[in-house]
Amino acid sequence: MRISKSLLLSALFTLVLGTVSANTNPENNSAREEIKQLITKSHLVSNIQAETTVNITFIVNEENELIVMSTDDVEVDRAIKSVLNYKKLKSSDMMVNNTYTLPITLKRL
């Protein structure tokens, strides 16, 4: 009985530890920060009139390049695609060909 409890707790600990370490969320600081820097360097925010939140749907290809599929704001769609499409990410923490949606708030500086 004692061995089975110990074995069960070990299996549960391993399962929880594996679940916690698996991260497919674009909220991960390294990839999110890279995307933020790309948008900031492009001076895209200087062209907007008011603060707006844009949901960007994208994938990462085999060469670790960002490919924007769509945005939910027609006004900045073309600008965001021109800034982010095919930009190579330094971080490799995102899964290849997995669709991500990242909300980004654009504020005038």
N, CA, C and O atoms as a GROMACS GRO file, in nm:
protein
  436
    1MET      N    1   0.082  -0.119   0.000
    1MET     CA    2   0.000   0.000   0.000
    1MET      C    3   0.087   0.126   0.000
    1MET      O    4   0.059   0.223  -0.071
    2ARG      N    5   0.190   0.122   0.079
    2ARG     CA    6   0.280   0.237   0.090
    2ARG      C    7   0.352   0.262  -0.044
    2ARG      O    8   0.371   0.377  -0.084
    3ILE      N    9   0.392   0.155  -0.111
    3ILE     CA   10   0.461   0.167  -0.238
    3ILE      C   11   0.367   0.222  -0.346
    3ILE      O   12   0.407   0.305  -0.426
    4SER      N   13   0.244   0.176  -0.346
    4SER     CA   14   0.150   0.223  -0.448
    4SER      C   15   0.117   0.372  -0.428
    4SER      O   16   0.101   0.443  -0.527
    5LYS      N   17   0.107   0.419  -0.304
    5LYS     CA   18   0.085   0.561  -0.279
    5LYS      C   19   0.204   0.643  -0.328
    5LYS      O   20   0.189   0.748  -0.389
    6SER      N   21   0.322   0.593  -0.299
    6SER     CA   22   0.443   0.662  -0.341
    6SER      C   23   0.453   0.666  -0.493
    6SER      O   24   0.489   0.769  -0.550
    7LEU      N   25   0.422   0.557  -0.557
    7LEU     CA   26   0.425   0.550  -0.702
    7LEU      C   27   0.319   0.643  -0.763
    7LEU      O   28   0.346   0.710  -0.863
    8LEU      N   29   0.201   0.646  -0.705
    8LEU     CA   30   0.094   0.732  -0.753
    8LEU      C   31   0.133   0.880  -0.737
    8LEU      O   32   0.110   0.959  -0.828
    9LEU      N   33   0.190   0.916  -0.625
    9LEU     CA   34   0.233   1.054  -0.604
    9LEU      C   35   0.346   1.093  -0.700
    9LEU      O   36   0.349   1.206  -0.750
   10SER      N   37   0.436   1.001  -0.727
   10SER     CA   38   0.544   1.029  -0.822
   10SER      C   39   0.489   1.052  -0.962
   10SER      O   40   0.532   1.144  -1.032
   11ALA      N   41   0.394   0.969  -1.002
   11ALA     CA   42   0.333   0.985  -1.135
   11ALA      C   43   0.256   1.116  -1.144
   11ALA      O   44   0.262   1.185  -1.245
   12LEU      N   45   0.184   1.151  -1.038
   12LEU     CA   46   0.110   1.276  -1.035
   12LEU      C   47   0.204   1.396  -1.041
   12LEU      O   48   0.177   1.493  -1.112
   13PHE      N   49   0.312   1.391  -0.968
   13PHE     CA   50   0.412   1.499  -0.968
   13PHE      C   51   0.472   1.515  -1.107
   13PHE      O   52   0.489   1.628  -1.154
   14THR      N   53   0.505   1.404  -1.172
   14THR     CA   54   0.561   1.409  -1.307
   14THR      C   55   0.461   1.469  -1.406
   14THR      O   56   0.499   1.548  -1.493
   15LEU      N   57   0.335   1.432  -1.393
   15LEU     CA   58   0.231   1.485  -1.481
   15LEU      C   59   0.214   1.635  -1.462
   15LEU      O   60   0.206   1.710  -1.560
   16VAL      N   61   0.209   1.679  -1.340
   16VAL     CA   62   0.193   1.823  -1.311
   16VAL      C   63   0.315   1.900  -1.358
   16VAL      O   64   0.302   2.007  -1.417
   17LEU      N   65   0.432   1.848  -1.334
   17LEU     CA   66   0.555   1.916  -1.376
   17LEU      C   67   0.562   1.926  -1.528
   17LEU      O   68   0.603   2.030  -1.580
   18GLY      N   69   0.524   1.823  -1.599
   18GLY     CA   70   0.523   1.825  -1.745
   18GLY      C   71   0.422   1.922  -1.800
   18GLY      O   72   0.448   1.988  -1.900
   19THR      N   73   0.306   1.933  -1.736
   19THR     CA   74   0.202   2.025  -1.780
   19THR      C   75   0.243   2.170  -1.757
   19THR      O   76   0.216   2.256  -1.841
   20VAL      N   77   0.308   2.197  -1.647
   20VAL     CA   78   0.350   2.333  -1.616
   20VAL      C   79   0.459   2.379  -1.711
   20VAL      O   80   0.461   2.496  -1.750
   21SER      N   81   0.549   2.291  -1.750
   21SER     CA   82   0.660   2.332  -1.836
   21SER      C   83   0.622   2.343  -1.983
   21SER      O   84   0.694   2.407  -2.060
   22ALA      N   85   0.510   2.284  -2.025
   22ALA     CA   86   0.465   2.295  -2.164
   22ALA      C   87   0.400   2.430  -2.184
   22ALA      O   88   0.303   2.464  -2.115
   23ASN      N   89   0.452   2.509  -2.279
   23ASN     CA   90   0.400   2.642  -2.301
   23ASN      C   91   0.391   2.670  -2.450
   23ASN      O   92   0.493   2.681  -2.518
   24THR      N   93   0.268   2.680  -2.501
   24THR     CA   94   0.247   2.716  -2.642
   24THR      C   95   0.178   2.850  -2.652
   24THR      O   96   0.114   2.879  -2.753
   25ASN      N   97   0.192   2.931  -2.552
   25ASN     CA   98   0.126   3.059  -2.545
   25ASN      C   99   0.219   3.170  -2.594
   25ASN      O  100   0.334   3.178  -2.550
   26PRO      N  101   0.172   3.256  -2.684
   26PRO     CA  102   0.258   3.363  -2.731
   26PRO      C  103   0.286   3.469  -2.626
   26PRO      O  104   0.361   3.564  -2.652
   27GLU      N  105   0.227   3.455  -2.507
   27GLU     CA  106   0.252   3.548  -2.399
   27GLU      C  107   0.393   3.530  -2.343
   27GLU      O  108   0.438   3.609  -2.260
   28ASN      N  109   0.462   3.426  -2.388
   28ASN     CA  110   0.598   3.406  -2.342
   28ASN      C  111   0.679   3.532  -2.372
   28ASN      O  112   0.674   3.585  -2.483
   29ASN      N  113   0.751   3.578  -2.273
   29ASN     CA  114   0.815   3.709  -2.282
   29ASN      C  115   0.910   3.724  -2.400
   29ASN      O  116   0.912   3.830  -2.462
   30SER      N  117   0.987   3.623  -2.434
   30SER     CA  118   1.088   3.643  -2.537
   30SER      C  119   1.025   3.669  -2.675
   30SER      O  120   1.063   3.765  -2.741
   31ALA      N  121   0.933   3.586  -2.719
   31ALA     CA  122   0.870   3.606  -2.850
   31ALA      C  123   0.782   3.730  -2.849
   31ALA      O  124   0.782   3.807  -2.946
   32ARG      N  125   0.709   3.750  -2.743
   32ARG     CA  126   0.623   3.869  -2.732
   32ARG      C  127   0.707   3.996  -2.735
   32ARG      O  128   0.671   4.093  -2.801
   33GLU      N  129   0.816   3.996  -2.664
   33GLU     CA  130   0.904   4.114  -2.661
   33GLU      C  131   0.965   4.141  -2.798
   33GLU      O  132   0.979   4.257  -2.838
   34GLU      N  133   1.001   4.035  -2.870
   34GLU     CA  134   1.056   4.054  -3.005
   34GLU      C  135   0.953   4.120  -3.097
   34GLU      O  136   0.986   4.211  -3.173
   35ILE      N  137   0.828   4.072  -3.091
   35ILE     CA  138   0.722   4.129  -3.173
   35ILE      C  139   0.696   4.274  -3.133
   35ILE      O  140   0.677   4.360  -3.218
   36LYS      N  141   0.696   4.300  -3.004
   36LYS     CA  142   0.677   4.436  -2.954
   36LYS      C  143   0.788   4.528  -3.005
   36LYS      O  144   0.760   4.641  -3.047
   37GLN      N  145   0.912   4.482  -3.002
   37GLN     CA  146   1.024   4.563  -3.050
   37GLN      C  147   1.012   4.590  -3.200
   37GLN      O  148   1.042   4.700  -3.246
   38LEU      N  149   0.970   4.490  -3.276
   38LEU     CA  150   0.954   4.510  -3.420
   38LEU      C  151   0.849   4.617  -3.450
   38LEU      O  152   0.869   4.701  -3.537
   39ILE      N  153   0.739   4.614  -3.377
   39ILE     CA  154   0.634   4.713  -3.399
   39ILE      C  155   0.680   4.851  -3.352
   39ILE      O  156   0.652   4.951  -3.419
   40THR      N  157   0.749   4.857  -3.240
   40THR     CA  158   0.797   4.985  -3.188
   40THR      C  159   0.900   5.048  -3.281
   40THR      O  160   0.896   5.168  -3.305
   41LYS      N  161   0.992   4.969  -3.333
   41LYS     CA  162   1.095   5.020  -3.423
   41LYS      C  163   1.037   5.070  -3.555
   41LYS      O  164   1.097   5.155  -3.620
   42SER      N  165   0.922   5.018  -3.594
   42SER     CA  166   0.863   5.055  -3.723
   42SER      C  167   0.792   5.190  -3.720
   42SER      O  168   0.755   5.242  -3.824
   43HIS      N  169   0.774   5.246  -3.602
   43HIS     CA  170   0.704   5.373  -3.585
   43HIS      C  171   0.560   5.365  -3.633
   43HIS      O  172   0.501   5.465  -3.675
   44LEU      N  173   0.503   5.246  -3.626
   44LEU     CA  174   0.364   5.224  -3.664
   44LEU      C  175   0.270   5.302  -3.572
   44LEU      O  176   0.166   5.351  -3.615
   45VAL      N  177   0.308   5.312  -3.444
   45VAL     CA  178   0.221   5.379  -3.347
   45VAL      C  179   0.211   5.529  -3.372
   45VAL      O  180   0.116   5.592  -3.325
   46SER      N  181   0.305   5.588  -3.443
   46SER     CA  182   0.296   5.732  -3.471
   46SER      C  183   0.186   5.763  -3.571
   46SER      O  184   0.144   5.879  -3.583
   47ASN      N  185   0.138   5.662  -3.644
   47ASN     CA  186   0.033   5.684  -3.744
   47ASN      C  187  -0.109   5.665  -3.692
   47ASN      O  188  -0.205   5.694  -3.763
   48ILE      N  189  -0.123   5.618  -3.569
   48ILE     CA  190  -0.258   5.595  -3.517
   48ILE      C  191  -0.310   5.719  -3.445
   48ILE      O  192  -0.232   5.798  -3.392
   49GLN      N  193  -0.441   5.735  -3.444
   49GLN     CA  194  -0.502   5.852  -3.383
   49GLN      C  195  -0.536   5.830  -3.236
   49GLN      O  196  -0.518   5.920  -3.154
   50ALA      N  197  -0.584   5.711  -3.201
   50ALA     CA  198  -0.624   5.681  -3.064
   50ALA      C  199  -0.571   5.544  -3.024
   50ALA      O  200  -0.531   5.465  -3.110
   51GLU      N  201  -0.572   5.517  -2.895
   51GLU     CA  202  -0.529   5.386  -2.847
   51GLU      C  203  -0.622   5.279  -2.902
   51GLU      O  204  -0.744   5.294  -2.898
   52THR      N  205  -0.564   5.171  -2.952
   52THR     CA  206  -0.643   5.063  -3.010
   52THR      C  207  -0.577   4.929  -2.979
   52THR      O  208  -0.454   4.919  -2.972
   53THR      N  209  -0.659   4.827  -2.961
   53THR     CA  210  -0.609   4.692  -2.939
   53THR      C  211  -0.635   4.610  -3.064
   53THR      O  212  -0.747   4.607  -3.115
   54VAL      N  213  -0.532   4.543  -3.111
   54VAL     CA  214  -0.540   4.464  -3.233
   54VAL      C  215  -0.503   4.320  -3.200
   54VAL      O  216  -0.400   4.295  -3.137
   55ASN      N  217  -0.586   4.227  -3.242
   55ASN     CA  218  -0.555   4.085  -3.228
   55ASN      C  219  -0.487   4.039  -3.356
   55ASN      O  220  -0.544   4.046  -3.464
   56ILE      N  221  -0.364   3.993  -3.342
   56ILE     CA  222  -0.286   3.948  -3.456
   56ILE      C  223  -0.282   3.795  -3.455
   56ILE      O  224  -0.240   3.734  -3.357
   57THR      N  225  -0.328   3.734  -3.564
   57THR     CA  226  -0.323   3.589  -3.578
   57THR      C  227  -0.207   3.556  -3.670
   57THR      O  228  -0.199   3.606  -3.782
   58PHE      N  229  -0.116   3.470  -3.622
   58PHE     CA  230   0.004   3.440  -3.698
   58PHE      C  231   0.052   3.298  -3.674
   58PHE      O  232   0.007   3.230  -3.582
   59ILE      N  233   0.144   3.254  -3.759
   59ILE     CA  234   0.212   3.127  -3.741
   59ILE      C  235   0.363   3.153  -3.752
   59ILE      O  236   0.406   3.260  -3.795
   60VAL      N  237   0.440   3.056  -3.711
   60VAL     CA  238   0.586   3.060  -3.725
   60VAL      C  239   0.624   2.944  -3.814
   60VAL      O  240   0.587   2.830  -3.787
   61ASN      N  241   0.698   2.972  -3.923
   61ASN     CA  242   0.735   2.864  -4.016
   61ASN      C  243   0.863   2.793  -3.974
   61ASN      O  244   0.919   2.822  -3.868
   62GLU      N  245   0.910   2.701  -4.056
   62GLU     CA  246   1.027   2.619  -4.024
   62GLU      C  247   1.155   2.700  -4.007
   62GLU      O  248   1.246   2.658  -3.936
   63GLU      N  249   1.163   2.815  -4.074
   63GLU     CA  250   1.281   2.902  -4.064
   63GLU      C  251   1.270   2.998  -3.948
   63GLU      O  252   1.349   3.092  -3.937
   64ASN      N  253   1.172   2.977  -3.859
   64ASN     CA  254   1.146   3.061  -3.743
   64ASN      C  255   1.108   3.204  -3.783
   64ASN      O  256   1.142   3.301  -3.715
   65GLU      N  257   1.037   3.215  -3.896
   65GLU     CA  258   0.990   3.344  -3.944
   65GLU      C  259   0.843   3.361  -3.908
   65GLU      O  260   0.765   3.265  -3.910
   66LEU      N  261   0.807   3.481  -3.875
   66LEU     CA  262   0.671   3.516  -3.838
   66LEU      C  263   0.589   3.540  -3.964
   66LEU      O  264   0.631   3.616  -4.051
   67ILE      N  265   0.471   3.477  -3.975
   67ILE     CA  266   0.383   3.499  -4.088
   67ILE      C  267   0.246   3.540  -4.034
   67ILE      O  268   0.178   3.461  -3.968
   68VAL      N  269   0.207   3.664  -4.061
   68VAL     CA  270   0.079   3.717  -4.012
   68VAL      C  271  -0.032   3.666  -4.102
   68VAL      O  272  -0.030   3.688  -4.224
   69MET      N  273  -0.127   3.599  -4.043
   69MET     CA  274  -0.242   3.548  -4.117
   69MET      C  275  -0.349   3.656  -4.131
   69MET      O  276  -0.400   3.680  -4.240
   70SER      N  277  -0.382   3.721  -4.019
   70SER     CA  278  -0.484   3.825  -4.022
   70SER      C  279  -0.476   3.910  -3.896
   70SER      O  280  -0.411   3.874  -3.798
   71THR      N  281  -0.546   4.023  -3.902
   71THR     CA  282  -0.567   4.106  -3.784
   71THR      C  283  -0.714   4.140  -3.780
   71THR      O  284  -0.786   4.122  -3.878
   72ASP      N  285  -0.760   4.190  -3.667
   72ASP     CA  286  -0.902   4.223  -3.657
   72ASP      C  287  -0.928   4.373  -3.676
   72ASP      O  288  -1.038   4.421  -3.647
   73ASP      N  289  -0.829   4.446  -3.724
   73ASP     CA  290  -0.845   4.589  -3.750
   73ASP      C  291  -0.803   4.618  -3.893
   73ASP      O  292  -0.685   4.608  -3.928
   74VAL      N  293  -0.900   4.653  -3.976
   74VAL     CA  294  -0.875   4.676  -4.118
   74VAL      C  295  -0.779   4.792  -4.141
   74VAL      O  296  -0.700   4.790  -4.235
   75GLU      N  297  -0.787   4.894  -4.057
   75GLU     CA  298  -0.706   5.014  -4.076
   75GLU      C  299  -0.556   4.989  -4.063
   75GLU      O  300  -0.477   5.049  -4.136
   76VAL      N  301  -0.516   4.900  -3.972
   76VAL     CA  302  -0.373   4.876  -3.951
   76VAL      C  303  -0.327   4.741  -4.004
   76VAL      O  304  -0.211   4.703  -3.986
   77ASP      N  305  -0.418   4.668  -4.068
   77ASP     CA  306  -0.386   4.534  -4.117
   77ASP      C  307  -0.265   4.534  -4.211
   77ASP      O  308  -0.170   4.459  -4.190
   78ARG      N  309  -0.268   4.616  -4.312
   78ARG     CA  310  -0.160   4.620  -4.411
   78ARG      C  311  -0.028   4.664  -4.346
   78ARG      O  312   0.078   4.609  -4.377
   79ALA      N  313  -0.033   4.761  -4.257
   79ALA     CA  314   0.088   4.810  -4.191
   79ALA      C  315   0.150   4.703  -4.102
   79ALA      O  316   0.272   4.684  -4.102
   80ILE      N  317   0.067   4.633  -4.025
   80ILE     CA  318   0.119   4.528  -3.937
   80ILE      C  319   0.179   4.415  -4.019
   80ILE      O  320   0.285   4.362  -3.985
   81LYS      N  321   0.112   4.377  -4.127
   81LYS     CA  322   0.165   4.271  -4.212
   81LYS      C  323   0.298   4.311  -4.274
   81LYS      O  324   0.389   4.229  -4.284
   82SER      N  325   0.310   4.436  -4.316
   82SER     CA  326   0.437   4.478  -4.377
   82SER      C  327   0.549   4.485  -4.274
   82SER      O  328   0.665   4.464  -4.308
   83VAL      N  329   0.515   4.513  -4.150
   83VAL     CA  330   0.616   4.522  -4.045
   83VAL      C  331   0.659   4.384  -3.996
   83VAL      O  332   0.778   4.361  -3.973
   84LEU      N  333   0.565   4.292  -3.981
   84LEU     CA  334   0.595   4.163  -3.916
   84LEU      C  335   0.618   4.045  -4.011
   84LEU      O  336   0.690   3.952  -3.975
   85ASN      N  337   0.558   4.047  -4.130
   85ASN     CA  338   0.569   3.929  -4.216
   85ASN      C  339   0.714   3.894  -4.251
   85ASN      O  340   0.793   3.979  -4.291
   86TYR      N  341   0.744   3.767  -4.233
   86TYR     CA  342   0.874   3.707  -4.266
   86TYR      C  343   0.990   3.765  -4.187
   86TYR      O  344   1.105   3.757  -4.231
   87LYS      N  345   0.962   3.823  -4.070
   87LYS     CA  346   1.070   3.865  -3.980
   87LYS      C  347   1.114   3.744  -3.901
   87LYS      O  348   1.031   3.671  -3.845
   88LYS      N  349   1.243   3.723  -3.896
   88LYS     CA  350   1.298   3.607  -3.826
   88LYS      C  351   1.302   3.635  -3.676
   88LYS      O  352   1.352   3.738  -3.632
   89LEU      N  353   1.249   3.540  -3.598
   89LEU     CA  354   1.252   3.552  -3.453
   89LEU      C  355   1.378   3.488  -3.398
   89LEU      O  356   1.421   3.383  -3.446
   90LYS      N  357   1.438   3.550  -3.299
   90LYS     CA  358   1.557   3.493  -3.236
   90LYS      C  359   1.519   3.382  -3.140
   90LYS      O  360   1.590   3.282  -3.129
   91SER      N  361   1.407   3.398  -3.071
   91SER     CA  362   1.363   3.295  -2.976
   91SER      C  363   1.302   3.178  -3.052
   91SER      O  364   1.235   3.197  -3.154
   92SER      N  365   1.324   3.060  -3.003
   92SER     CA  366   1.272   2.940  -3.068
   92SER      C  367   1.173   2.869  -2.978
   92SER      O  368   1.164   2.746  -2.980
   93ASP      N  369   1.100   2.944  -2.898
   93ASP     CA  370   1.008   2.885  -2.802
   93ASP      C  371   0.867   2.863  -2.857
   93ASP      O  372   0.778   2.819  -2.783
   94MET      N  373   0.844   2.894  -2.984
   94MET     CA  374   0.712   2.877  -3.043
   94MET      C  375   0.712   2.756  -3.136
   94MET      O  376   0.810   2.729  -3.206
   95MET      N  377   0.601   2.686  -3.137
   95MET     CA  378   0.589   2.566  -3.218
   95MET      C  379   0.568   2.603  -3.365
   95MET      O  380   0.497   2.699  -3.396
   96VAL      N  381   0.629   2.528  -3.453
   96VAL     CA  382   0.620   2.552  -3.597
   96VAL      C  383   0.480   2.518  -3.647
   96VAL      O  384   0.422   2.418  -3.607
   97ASN      N  385   0.428   2.604  -3.734
   97ASN     CA  386   0.297   2.588  -3.799
   97ASN      C  387   0.180   2.579  -3.702
   97ASN      O  388   0.076   2.523  -3.735
   98ASN      N  389   0.197   2.633  -3.583
   98ASN     CA  390   0.089   2.642  -3.486
   98ASN      C  391   0.032   2.783  -3.494
   98ASN      O  392   0.108   2.879  -3.501
   99THR      N  393  -0.100   2.796  -3.494
   99THR     CA  394  -0.164   2.927  -3.505
   99THR      C  395  -0.170   2.993  -3.367
   99THR      O  396  -0.216   2.932  -3.270
  100TYR      N  397  -0.124   3.116  -3.361
  100TYR     CA  398  -0.125   3.194  -3.237
  100TYR      C  399  -0.205   3.321  -3.259
  100TYR      O  400  -0.208   3.375  -3.370
  101THR      N  401  -0.270   3.369  -3.155
  101THR     CA  402  -0.337   3.499  -3.157
  101THR      C  403  -0.279   3.580  -3.044
  101THR      O  404  -0.281   3.539  -2.928
  102LEU      N  405  -0.228   3.698  -3.079
  102LEU     CA  406  -0.162   3.784  -2.982
  102LEU      C  407  -0.230   3.920  -2.981
  102LEU      O  408  -0.230   3.989  -3.082
  103PRO      N  409  -0.289   3.960  -2.867
  103PRO     CA  410  -0.346   4.093  -2.859
  103PRO      C  411  -0.237   4.196  -2.834
  103PRO      O  412  -0.153   4.179  -2.746
  104ILE      N  413  -0.238   4.303  -2.911
  104ILE     CA  414  -0.138   4.408  -2.896
  104ILE      C  415  -0.211   4.541  -2.888
  104ILE      O  416  -0.297   4.571  -2.972
  105THR      N  417  -0.178   4.620  -2.787
  105THR     CA  418  -0.236   4.752  -2.772
  105THR      C  419  -0.142   4.855  -2.828
  105THR      O  420  -0.027   4.866  -2.786
  106LEU      N  421  -0.190   4.930  -2.924
  106LEU     CA  422  -0.110   5.035  -2.987
  106LEU      C  423  -0.149   5.169  -2.926
  106LEU      O  424  -0.266   5.209  -2.930
  107LYS      N  425  -0.050   5.237  -2.869
  107LYS     CA  426  -0.073   5.368  -2.808
  107LYS      C  427   0.020   5.469  -2.872
  107LYS      O  428   0.135   5.440  -2.902
  108ARG      N  429  -0.031   5.584  -2.891
  108ARG     CA  430   0.053   5.692  -2.944
  108ARG      C  431   0.149   5.737  -2.834
  108ARG      O  432   0.108   5.760  -2.720
  109LEU      N  433   0.276   5.749  -2.868
  109LEU     CA  434   0.376   5.786  -2.768
  109LEU      C  435   0.379   5.933  -2.738
  109LEU      O  436   0.458   5.978  -2.656
   0.00000   0.00000   0.00000
